[in-house]
């Protein structure tokens, strides 16, 4: 996960401001963590990044897939905030499922 964050930030450091860089770092970490945790041994996790006036990050895993649901635990219980953070901080986000599960988000850079 650290390598994914580093590579994305190295590639985009000149295109995003410090606040956006911190948001990008957090959201990449959340999606990578979720993919590794929920892929259920489904193989490799992939990260794809594209950018121009916006940054789009896609994290793909080949696990069993899932349907996003609101967090169900109490505030005191750890975990479960990943997609809440993505939904709060990203300009757009979504989940695509077919042969794999792709969770993506977009951040405006301009």
C-alpha positions in Angstrom: 0.0 0.0 0.0 2.9 2.3 0.7 4.3 1.7 -2.7 1.0 2.5 -4.3 0.7 5.8 -2.4 4.3 6.7 -3.3 4.0 6.0 -6.9 0.7 7.9 -7.3 2.1 10.9 -5.4 5.4 10.9 -7.3 3.5 11.0 -10.6 1.0 13.7 -9.5 2.9 15.9 -7.1 3.2 18.7 -9.7 -0.4 18.6 -10.6 -2.1 18.7 -7.2 -1.7 21.1 -4.3 -0.7 20.0 -0.8 -4.3 19.6 0.5 -5.2 17.5 -2.6 -2.0 15.4 -2.2 -3.0 14.5 1.4 -6.5 13.6 0.3 -5.1 11.6 -2.6 -2.7 9.7 -0.3 -5.5 8.9 2.2 -8.0 7.7 -0.4 -5.4 5.6 -2.2 -4.6 4.0 1.1 -8.2 3.3 1.9 -9.0 1.7 -1.4 -5.8 -0.4 -1.4 -6.5 -1.6 2.1 -10.1 -2.5 1.3 -9.0 -4.4 -1.9 -6.4 -6.4 0.0 -8.7 -7.1 2.9 -11.7 -8.0 0.9 -10.2 -9.7 -2.2 -10.4 -13.0 -0.2 -7.3 -14.4 -1.8 -8.6 -13.5 -5.2 -5.3 -12.7 -6.6 -3.5 -9.5 -7.6 -4.7 -6.0 -6.7 -4.2 -3.4 -9.5 -4.1 0.4 -9.3 -4.8 2.5 -12.3 -4.4 6.3 -12.4 -5.3 8.8 -15.1 -5.3 12.6 -15.0 -5.8 15.8 -16.8 -8.3 18.3 -15.2 -9.1 15.6 -12.7 -7.4 12.6 -11.1 -9.1 9.3 -11.4 -7.9 6.4 -9.4 -9.2 2.8 -9.9 -8.3 -0.1 -7.6 -9.2 -3.5 -9.0 -9.3 -6.8 -7.2 -10.4 -10.2 -8.5 -12.2 -11.3 -5.3 -15.8 -12.1 -4.8 -17.1 -8.5 -5.1 -19.3 -6.6 -2.7 -22.2 -4.1 -2.6 -21.3 -0.9 -0.8 -23.4 -0.4 2.3 -23.5 2.3 5.0 -21.2 1.7 8.0 -23.1 -0.4 10.6 -20.9 -0.2 13.7 -20.9 2.4 16.5 -18.5 5.3 16.3 -16.4 3.6 19.0 -15.9 0.5 16.9 -12.7 0.5 14.8 -12.8 0.2 11.0 -15.5 0.6 8.4 -14.8 4.2 7.5 -13.0 3.7 4.3 -15.8 4.2 1.8 -17.3 6.8 4.1 -14.1 8.8 3.7 -14.0 8.2 -0.1 -17.6 9.4 -0.4 -16.9 12.4 1.7 -13.6 13.6 0.2 -13.8 12.6 -3.4 -15.6 14.6 -6.0 -17.1 11.4 -7.4 -16.7 7.7 -6.7 -18.3 4.4 -7.5 -18.0 0.6 -7.7 -18.1 -1.4 -10.9 -18.4 -5.2 -10.8 -18.0 -7.6 -13.6 -15.2 -10.2 -13.7 -13.5 -8.1 -11.0 -14.4 -5.4 -8.6 -13.2 -1.9 -9.4 -13.6 0.9 -6.8 -12.8 4.3 -8.2 -12.7 7.9 -7.2 -12.1 11.3 -8.9 -10.6 14.5 -7.6 -10.7 17.8 -9.5 -7.2 19.3 -9.9 -8.1 22.5 -11.7 
